[in-house]
Amino acid sequence: MNTPEELRYSSDHEWVRVDGDTATVGITDYAQDALGDVVYVDLPEVSAAVTAGGSFGEVESTKSVSELYAPVSGTIGSVNAELGDEPEKLNNDPYGEGWICTIAINDASELDALLDAAAYKALTET
């Protein structure tokens, strides 16, 4: 599985790329592989408030439906609207074109609770 070193990870299999006070969020390679072919993504609303650990959307695949959980608290800044027509981007490029949303981070200290790449790899290998 691909686990980029520069990202942070939640135990719920979301990844986070931090740029200043903005977090770009998606699902990990491990998650998309476990889900199988993604057929629908329920995106959050722009400007919606999210809480770390709270559900903010769903990913539906040919195998199941999985909740998306916010890795940090904040406000949804943007969503990847292309996923509406091309949900398979989550499978094809989970760390690039398959990003889900951006979150304006309320409390940067919440990032400390996320896993680094080595810890996330250890989590997925057990």
Sequence and secondary structure as in RCSB ss.txt:
>XXXX:A:sequence
MNTPEELRYSSDHEWVRVDGDTATVGITDYAQDALGDVVYVDLPEVSAAVTAGGSFGEVESTKSVSELYAPVSGT
IGSVNAELGDEPEKLNNDPYGEGWICTIAINDASELDALLDAAAYKALTET
>XXXX:A:secstr
    TT EE TTSEEEEEETTEEEEEE HHHHHHH SEEEEE   TT EE TT EEEEEEESS EEEEE SS EE
EEEE GGGGT TTHHHH TTTTT  EEEEES GGGGGGSB HHHHHHHHH 
